[in-house]
């Protein structure tokens, strides 16, 4: 299991174990917090991964990066 601190995810590098639409290397380009305006310090809900080669954007839950069968931290 990858150890991740959600607040430090922005601009981190990730490698997909199995290529996603022929893309293997990704960069966390955006952190999406809940739309509730009650508390600006609410936990992170989603992230956007940008493929390095094609520049396509994939939105996913940040907790999915913990799965070492799908993601490796850094560009491997």
ZILIN-V235708 format. One record per residue. N is the residue number from 1. RES is the residue in one letter. SS is DSSP state (@ for helix, = for strand, . for the rest). PSI is psi in whole degrees, 0 to 359 (999 if undefined). Layout:
n:N res:RES ss:SS psi:PSI
n:N res:RES ss:SS psi:PSI
This chain:
n:1 res:X ss:. psi:130
n:2 res:X ss:. psi:134
n:3 res:X ss:. psi:121
n:4 res:X ss:. psi:136
n:5 res:X ss:. psi:112
n:6 res:X ss:@ psi:325
n:7 res:X ss:@ psi:344
n:8 res:X ss:@ psi:19
n:9 res:X ss:. psi:331
n:10 res:X ss:. psi:130
n:11 res:X ss:. psi:17
n:12 res:X ss:. psi:156
n:13 res:X ss:= psi:142
n:14 res:X ss:= psi:149
n:15 res:X ss:= psi:128
n:16 res:X ss:= psi:133
n:17 res:X ss:= psi:315
n:18 res:X ss:= psi:126
n:19 res:X ss:= psi:142
n:20 res:X ss:= psi:111
n:21 res:X ss:. psi:47
n:22 res:X ss:. psi:14
n:23 res:X ss:= psi:136
n:24 res:X ss:= psi:329
n:25 res:X ss:= psi:133
n:26 res:X ss:= psi:159
n:27 res:X ss:= psi:134
n:28 res:X ss:= psi:109
n:29 res:X ss:= psi:342
n:30 res:X ss:= psi:143
n:31 res:X ss:= psi:128
n:32 res:X ss:= psi:119
n:33 res:X ss:= psi:163
n:34 res:X ss:. psi:149
n:35 res:X ss:. psi:355
n:36 res:X ss:. psi:127
n:37 res:X ss:. psi:8
n:38 res:X ss:. psi:316
n:39 res:X ss:. psi:118
n:40 res:X ss:. psi:346
n:41 res:X ss:. psi:18
n:42 res:X ss:. psi:158
n:43 res:X ss:. psi:155
n:44 res:X ss:= psi:139
n:45 res:X ss:= psi:311
n:46 res:X ss:= psi:161
n:47 res:X ss:= psi:159
n:48 res:X ss:= psi:125
n:49 res:X ss:= psi:131
n:50 res:X ss:= psi:126
n:51 res:X ss:= psi:134
n:52 res:X ss:. psi:319
n:53 res:X ss:. psi:308
n:54 res:X ss:. psi:349
n:55 res:X ss:. psi:15
n:56 res:X ss:. psi:152
n:57 res:X ss:= psi:134
n:58 res:X ss:= psi:128
n:59 res:X ss:= psi:133
n:60 res:X ss:= psi:166
n:61 res:X ss:= psi:137
n:62 res:X ss:@ psi:333
n:63 res:X ss:@ psi:337
n:64 res:X ss:@ psi:337
n:65 res:X ss:@ psi:344
n:66 res:X ss:@ psi:339
n:67 res:X ss:. psi:107
n:68 res:X ss:. psi:348
n:69 res:X ss:. psi:346
n:70 res:X ss:. psi:326
n:71 res:X ss:= psi:143
n:72 res:X ss:= psi:139
n:73 res:X ss:= psi:136
n:74 res:X ss:. psi:178
n:75 res:X ss:. psi:106
n:76 res:X ss:. psi:999
